[in-house]
């Protein structure tokens, strides 16, 4: 994919964000459809540069495969605990609990890599809920099955995050044993202990900070998402959802539809 095709793809996603697309769009046209993670990152970069909305955080995704680039995707929506998630934000009602980090100070672009300690001292952990979204006109995510790179180029299928209170003493937590209980109303829909893909989610923040330093860097207050330790959860209409992270805190939200 060349820069012109990436910009065409980014402009399509932007038109879907703004509701200005000419009719329903179910996937990228073949002439600007991403075929690799390198293509995906070019599209995401175009989205960051051209959408005109402030970036409130970064999703840090790593294919964990030699020769594949680490993805840095923008988070445009961060809501406080107790927020209502409307159809303007997502039509899917799919969510997952997630441990995120928040930057306490800037980690600007620079040539020299950030050390583990520098990044650790610059961040604090927080409980969060990510709610999924697609900008494409599909009834569910099954319609995008087999279109891996398109799913990631659709801003990693993220609608945004609901984030609870930050916790500065996160290094005292044993993430490998941390219990996370997810609820829909009074019903428990998830109860796991540990389960994060890389055991310690901060590892992704450390790598992500050094990926971001070669790009836009990280600004104070931005949220850094680290992948969920949980399976995807689907809420009922108008459901109140919550997640309790043992030792870290609680977060809740309501799907307003």
N, C-alpha and C positions, 0 to 999 in steps of 0.2 A: 504494500500500500504506500502510495506517495502522499506528500503533504496535502495536495489538493483533494484527494479522495478522503483523507482523514478529516479535513475541514468540512467536506460535504456531509460526512457522517455526523460530525459534531453539530453542524447546523440543523440536521434533521432532529437530533435529540433535543436541541434547544427549542425548535419549533413545537415539539411535543410537550416540553416543560411549560411553554408559554401558551399552549392551546391555539397556536396559529397555523398548524399543519393543514395542508389542503386535503382533508378527508382522513379516514382511518388509516393507520399505518401498522402493519403487523410484524414487520421486520425490515432490516436494511435492504435497500436495492442491491442487486448483485455488484454494481460497479463501485460501491463503497462499503461492501460487507467485510468486516475484519476477518483475517485468516490466521492471526497469531496474536500472542500477548504483546508483541511490539506494536502491532496495529492498534490493539486496544488502548495502550498507553498514549499513542498519538491522538486518538479520538478523545480520551479523557483530558489530555492537555488542551485540546481545542475547546472542550466544554468549559474548563476552568477559565481560559482566556476570553471566551466570547459570550458566556451566558450573562455576565454582568451582575452576578449575585455574590455576596461575600462568602468566602469559604470558612465554615465554622469548625471544620475538623478534617481529618483524613482517615480513610479506610486503608489499612496496610495489608495487602494481600501478597502472598509469596507462593509461587507454583512449586517450590521445593524441588526444582529440577535444573540440572546444569544447562546453561545456555538460555534459560528463560529469564526475562527481566522481572524484577519485583514491581508490582503495581502500586501506584499511589493514586487513590481516587478521592475526589472531593466529597465532603459531607456539607450539604447546604442547609439542612434543617436539624437543629438541636433544640429540644423542648425540655422544660423542667418536669420533674416528677409530678404526677397528677394531671398532666396535660391530656387534652382530647385530640385524638387522631381522626381527622375527617377524610371524606372521600377526595378532597382536594389534594391531600397528601398521599393517600394510597387507597386503592379499591380492593386490596387483597385480604386484609385482616390476617396476614401471616406475620409472626413475630418470633423473636428468640431473645433470651436473656444473654447479656454479654458484659464482660469486665472491660471497661474502657479506662483510658488514662487521660488526664488533662494537663496541658503544659502550664506550669507556674511561671515560666519566663520564656523569652524568645530563644529558639535554637536556629539562628539564621544560617543562610548558605555560607559555606566556607570550604576551603580546600582540604584542611586537616580533618580526619575523622573524629567524631565525638567519641569519648570514652564511655564505657558502661556507667561509670560513676557520674559523669557529667549529665547523662540523660536521666539517670535515676533521681538525682537531686533536683532536676528541673521538672519532674512530673509527680502527679498524685493520682491514685486509682479512684474509680467510682463505679457504682452499680448502674447498669443501663439496660434498656430494652431497645433493640433495633426492630423497626417495622419495615417490611419489604414493600417494594413497589416496582412496577414496570411502566415505562412511558408508552409502550406499544399497546395497541388495541387488541388485547387478548383476554379471554375470560379467566384463564388460570395459567400457571407457569408451565403446565404440560405442553402448551402450544409452542413453547420455546425450546422443548426438548431437542437435543442434538445440535443446538445452536450455541455452543459453549462460549465462543468469543463474542457473539452478539449479546449474550446475557451480561457478560462483564462490561462490554462497551456501553450498555444501558445503565451506566453508573453503578455497576455491580449489583443491580436489582435492589438498591437501597432507597428507601423513602426518607429515612432519617433516624434519629435516636432520641429517646427520652432518657435523661440522665439524672441520677440522684445526687446526693451530697458527696463531694470528694472526701477521700480519706488519706491523710498524709502519711500515716504509719503503715503503709501497705507492705513494706518489707518484712513486717512481723507476721504476715499471713503465709500459711502453707497452701499455695494454690492447688497442689496435688491432692489435698484433702478437703478443700473448701466445698461446703455443701450449698447447693442452689436449689431452692424450692420455687417452682412457678405455679401460679394459681390463676384461674378464671373464676371470678366471684369467690365463692367459698370452696370451689372444687380444685383439688391439686391435680395439675396436668403435667407436672414434671418434677422429679426429685432425684438429683444426681449429686455425686460427690467427686470432685476433681473433673476429669474428662476433657480438659482443654487440649486441643490438637498438639500443642507443643509443651504441655504441662504448665509452664510458667508463661503467662501471656506477656509479661514485660519483655521477654526475648524479642517479640515482634516489634515492640516500641523502640528498642535499641537499634534493631536493624532498620526499622522505618525511619528513624531520625537520621541515620546515615544515608539512606536513600533520598530523603527529602533535602538534605544539605546540598545535594547536587542539583536541586531543582528550586522550589520556592522557599524551602526551609519551613520551620514550624513557628507559629506565633503564640504568644502568651494567650491562654484561654481556649485555644483550639483543642478539640477532643480527638483522641487517637484510638481508633477501634482496632480490636485485636483478634477477631473471629470468635464465634460462640462455642462454648463447650456443650451446647444443647442441640438436640434435633429441632427442626422447625416446628412451630406450634401454630395451629389455626384457631382463631377465636370465633365464637358465635356472634351474631349481630348485636350491637350495642353492649358488648361485653366489657366489664372491668377486668383488667389484667394486672398482675403484679409479679415481682420476683424478689425473693429474699436471699441475700448473699451472706452466709454465715461470717460474722466478723467484719464485713465490709459495709453492709447497709441494705436498704430496701429501695425499690423504685416501683411506681405504679402509673397506669395510664388507662384511658377509656377509648374504645373504638366507638365513634359517634355515628354509627350506621349499621 
